[in-house]
Amino acid sequence: MNEQIKQLAIKANPSSKQIYDVAESWPYNCAAWSGEDLSNLVELVVQETLDIVNNSNSANQCMFTTYDQSVVGCVRKALDQEIRKHFNLGKYDN
């Protein structure tokens, strides 16, 4: 997991901060997590993802597109790349 998700996890369950500060493999230490804490984490990740979509400049990047790539396809690709970059998930283009 990356630092962005770690910070959201601490926000969802502040009591876990001490564990994450000392544990190298923090994603595997679930001792401090309840079902409610996990639900809070999921809500925070979804909200942050929606914020990326709502504040995205992707549509502007796709105003002029080639015949083989629709504007919708271009926006989807651009949003995918922005979300992956934000959460440091896999390959993305700059």
C-alpha atoms as an extended CHARMM CRD file, in Angstrom:
* protein
*
        94  EXT
         1         1  MET       CA              0.0000000000        0.0000000000        0.0000000000  PROA      1               0.0000000000
         2         2  ASN       CA              1.1030000000        3.5310000000       -0.5470000000  PROA      2               0.0000000000
         3         3  GLU       CA              1.3230000000        6.4880000000        1.7960000000  PROA      3               0.0000000000
         4         4  GLN       CA             -1.9300000000        8.0480000000        0.5290000000  PROA      4               0.0000000000
         5         5  ILE       CA             -3.9810000000        4.9780000000        1.4780000000  PROA      5               0.0000000000
         6         6  LYS       CA             -2.0700000000        4.6340000000        4.7500000000  PROA      6               0.0000000000
         7         7  GLN       CA             -3.0620000000        8.1870000000        5.6850000000  PROA      7               0.0000000000
         8         8  LEU       CA             -6.6940000000        7.4580000000        4.8500000000  PROA      8               0.0000000000
         9         9  ALA       CA             -6.4940000000        4.3270000000        7.0210000000  PROA      9               0.0000000000
        10        10  ILE       CA             -5.2150000000        6.3910000000        9.9420000000  PROA      10              0.0000000000
        11        11  LYS       CA             -7.9850000000        8.9190000000        9.3560000000  PROA      11              0.0000000000
        12        12  ALA       CA            -10.5570000000        6.1040000000        9.3430000000  PROA      12              0.0000000000
        13        13  ASN       CA             -9.1060000000        4.5340000000       12.5030000000  PROA      13              0.0000000000
        14        14  PRO       CA             -6.8990000000        6.9900000000       14.4320000000  PROA      14              0.0000000000
        15        15  SER       CA             -6.0220000000        4.3680000000       17.0520000000  PROA      15              0.0000000000
        16        16  SER       CA             -4.1100000000        2.4510000000       14.3660000000  PROA      16              0.0000000000
        17        17  LYS       CA             -1.5490000000        5.2470000000       13.8420000000  PROA      17              0.0000000000
        18        18  GLN       CA              0.8160000000        3.8800000000       16.4920000000  PROA      18              0.0000000000
        19        19  ILE       CA              0.7510000000        0.4310000000       14.8630000000  PROA      19              0.0000000000
        20        20  TYR       CA              1.4500000000        1.8550000000       11.4120000000  PROA      20              0.0000000000
        21        21  ASP       CA              4.2760000000        4.0450000000       12.6750000000  PROA      21              0.0000000000
        22        22  VAL       CA              6.2780000000        0.9920000000       13.7780000000  PROA      22              0.0000000000
        23        23  ALA       CA              5.0580000000       -1.8050000000       11.5140000000  PROA      23              0.0000000000
        24        24  GLU       CA              6.7770000000       -2.2500000000        8.1580000000  PROA      24              0.0000000000
        25        25  SER       CA              3.9990000000       -4.4450000000        6.8200000000  PROA      25              0.0000000000
        26        26  TRP       CA              1.1410000000       -2.3140000000        8.1270000000  PROA      26              0.0000000000
        27        27  PRO       CA             -1.5140000000       -3.5690000000        5.6620000000  PROA      27              0.0000000000
        28        28  TYR       CA             -1.2710000000       -7.0290000000        7.1970000000  PROA      28              0.0000000000
        29        29  ASN       CA             -1.7780000000       -5.8880000000       10.7880000000  PROA      29              0.0000000000
        30        30  CYS       CA             -5.5480000000       -5.8800000000       11.2850000000  PROA      30              0.0000000000
        31        31  ALA       CA             -5.5270000000       -6.0270000000       15.0910000000  PROA      31              0.0000000000
        32        32  ALA       CA             -6.7900000000       -2.4670000000       15.4730000000  PROA      32              0.0000000000
        33        33  TRP       CA             -9.5590000000       -2.7090000000       12.8720000000  PROA      33              0.0000000000
        34        34  SER       CA            -13.2730000000       -3.2580000000       13.3620000000  PROA      34              0.0000000000
        35        35  GLY       CA            -15.8980000000       -3.6410000000       10.6560000000  PROA      35              0.0000000000
        36        36  GLU       CA            -16.8990000000       -0.0250000000       11.2250000000  PROA      36              0.0000000000
        37        37  ASP       CA            -13.2880000000        1.1280000000       10.7990000000  PROA      37              0.0000000000
        38        38  LEU       CA            -13.0020000000       -0.7630000000        7.5130000000  PROA      38              0.0000000000
        39        39  SER       CA            -16.2700000000        0.7570000000        6.3310000000  PROA      39              0.0000000000
        40        40  ASN       CA            -14.8980000000        4.2050000000        7.1720000000  PROA      40              0.0000000000
        41        41  LEU       CA            -11.7490000000        3.4620000000        5.1730000000  PROA      41              0.0000000000
        42        42  VAL       CA            -13.7400000000        2.3670000000        2.1440000000  PROA      42              0.0000000000
        43        43  GLU       CA            -15.9080000000        5.4950000000        2.3760000000  PROA      43              0.0000000000
        44        44  LEU       CA            -12.8080000000        7.7130000000        2.5470000000  PROA      44              0.0000000000
        45        45  VAL       CA            -11.1900000000        6.0150000000       -0.4710000000  PROA      45              0.0000000000
        46        46  VAL       CA            -14.4170000000        6.2920000000       -2.4860000000  PROA      46              0.0000000000
        47        47  GLN       CA            -14.8670000000        9.9430000000       -1.4810000000  PROA      47              0.0000000000
        48        48  GLU       CA            -11.2960000000       10.7900000000       -2.4150000000  PROA      48              0.0000000000
        49        49  THR       CA            -11.7540000000        9.0300000000       -5.7630000000  PROA      49              0.0000000000
        50        50  LEU       CA            -14.9570000000       10.9840000000       -6.4070000000  PROA      50              0.0000000000
        51        51  ASP       CA            -13.1090000000       14.1860000000       -5.5340000000  PROA      51              0.0000000000
        52        52  ILE       CA            -10.5160000000       13.3240000000       -8.1730000000  PROA      52              0.0000000000
        53        53  VAL       CA            -13.2590000000       12.7610000000      -10.7560000000  PROA      53              0.0000000000
        54        54  ASN       CA            -15.1820000000       15.9120000000       -9.8210000000  PROA      54              0.0000000000
        55        55  ASN       CA            -12.0860000000       18.1170000000       -9.7930000000  PROA      55              0.0000000000
        56        56  SER       CA            -10.5040000000       16.5300000000      -12.8340000000  PROA      56              0.0000000000
        57        57  ASN       CA             -9.3580000000       18.3850000000      -15.8910000000  PROA      57              0.0000000000
        58        58  SER       CA             -9.7130000000       15.2290000000      -17.9970000000  PROA      58              0.0000000000
        59        59  ALA       CA            -12.5770000000       16.4330000000      -20.1720000000  PROA      59              0.0000000000
        60        60  ASN       CA            -10.5700000000       19.4770000000      -21.2300000000  PROA      60              0.0000000000
        61        61  GLN       CA             -7.6990000000       17.2220000000      -22.2710000000  PROA      61              0.0000000000
        62        62  CYS       CA            -10.0840000000       15.3170000000      -24.5300000000  PROA      62              0.0000000000
        63        63  MET       CA            -11.7280000000       18.1830000000      -26.4210000000  PROA      63              0.0000000000
        64        64  PHE       CA             -9.7430000000       17.3240000000      -29.5220000000  PROA      64              0.0000000000
        65        65  THR       CA             -9.4770000000       13.6040000000      -30.0070000000  PROA      65              0.0000000000
        66        66  THR       CA             -8.7640000000       11.3480000000      -32.9380000000  PROA      66              0.0000000000
        67        67  TYR       CA            -11.4450000000        9.4910000000      -34.8490000000  PROA      67              0.0000000000
        68        68  ASP       CA            -10.4540000000        6.1810000000      -33.2660000000  PROA      68              0.0000000000
        69        69  GLN       CA            -10.8870000000        7.3770000000      -29.6790000000  PROA      69              0.0000000000
        70        70  SER       CA            -14.2200000000        8.7690000000      -28.5470000000  PROA      70              0.0000000000
        71        71  VAL       CA            -14.3640000000       11.6490000000      -26.1000000000  PROA      71              0.0000000000
        72        72  VAL       CA            -15.9660000000        9.3250000000      -23.5180000000  PROA      72              0.0000000000
        73        73  GLY       CA            -13.1680000000        6.7960000000      -23.9820000000  PROA      73              0.0000000000
        74        74  CYS       CA            -10.5690000000        9.5330000000      -23.7050000000  PROA      74              0.0000000000
        75        75  VAL       CA            -12.1000000000       10.8870000000      -20.4640000000  PROA      75              0.0000000000
        76        76  ARG       CA            -12.3280000000        7.3820000000      -18.9830000000  PROA      76              0.0000000000
        77        77  LYS       CA             -8.6650000000        6.7320000000      -19.7980000000  PROA      77              0.0000000000
        78        78  ALA       CA             -7.5860000000       10.1060000000      -18.4060000000  PROA      78              0.0000000000
        79        79  LEU       CA             -9.5600000000        9.5860000000      -15.1700000000  PROA      79              0.0000000000
        80        80  ASP       CA             -8.1710000000        6.0730000000      -14.7950000000  PROA      80              0.0000000000
        81        81  GLN       CA             -4.6650000000        7.4830000000      -15.1020000000  PROA      81              0.0000000000
        82        82  GLU       CA             -5.3430000000       10.2860000000      -12.6000000000  PROA      82              0.0000000000
        83        83  ILE       CA             -6.7850000000        7.8890000000      -10.0110000000  PROA      83              0.0000000000
        84        84  ARG       CA             -3.9380000000        5.4060000000      -10.4590000000  PROA      84              0.0000000000
        85        85  LYS       CA             -1.4060000000        8.2140000000      -10.1130000000  PROA      85              0.0000000000
        86        86  HSD       CA             -3.1210000000        9.6500000000       -7.0270000000  PROA      86              0.0000000000
        87        87  PHE       CA             -3.1440000000        6.3060000000       -5.2210000000  PROA      87              0.0000000000
        88        88  ASN       CA              0.1630000000        5.1690000000       -6.7650000000  PROA      88              0.0000000000
        89        89  LEU       CA             -1.5240000000        2.1180000000       -8.2610000000  PROA      89              0.0000000000
        90        90  GLY       CA              0.1790000000        0.4780000000      -11.1720000000  PROA      90              0.0000000000
        91        91  LYS       CA              1.2330000000        1.9840000000      -14.4320000000  PROA      91              0.0000000000
        92        92  TYR       CA              0.0570000000        5.4140000000      -15.5080000000  PROA      92              0.0000000000
        93        93  ASP       CA              1.1150000000        7.9600000000      -18.0790000000  PROA      93              0.0000000000
        94        94  ASN       CA              1.9930000000       11.5260000000      -17.1730000000  PROA      94              0.0000000000
